């Protein structure tokens, strides 16, 4: 499952990556380290 990174300012999808992302809507450059993109599964996963 692919996670979609969102702009911290306007919450639109980010382009490019994986180190530097760009928001086409507000034209902001965002480093990957500044994005909250933790994967949380929809269903519990057995350990």
N, C-alpha and C positions, 0 to 999 in steps of 0.2 A: 504494500500500500504506500503510495507516494504522499508525503505531507506537503502542504502548500505553505510557503513562507509568506507572511503578510507584513506590510510596511507598518512600523510602529507609530507613524504619524497619521496616515490616512486609512490604513487597514486594507488597501488594495493589494493584489498579488504582486510579488516581486519577480523580476526577470533575472536572467544570467546566473551568476553564482559559479562555483560553490564558495568562493572566498569573499567576493564583493557582489552584492546584489544592487539592483537599481529599480526604483519605482517609476513606472511610466506615467503615472497620474500626477505625482507631486515632484518628480524629477530628483528625488533624494537618493543618495548613495548610502548603503547600509552594509556594514561588515557582518559576516556570518556570526561572529562571536556576540554581536549585539541583538541577535534575534532569538526569541524564545520559541523553540521548535521541538520541544520534547515530545516523543511519540508516546501516546497513551492508547492502548488497544481498546476497542469497543467492548469486547467480551473478556472476562478474566482468562488468563493463560495459566495452565497447570505448570507447576515448577518441576 
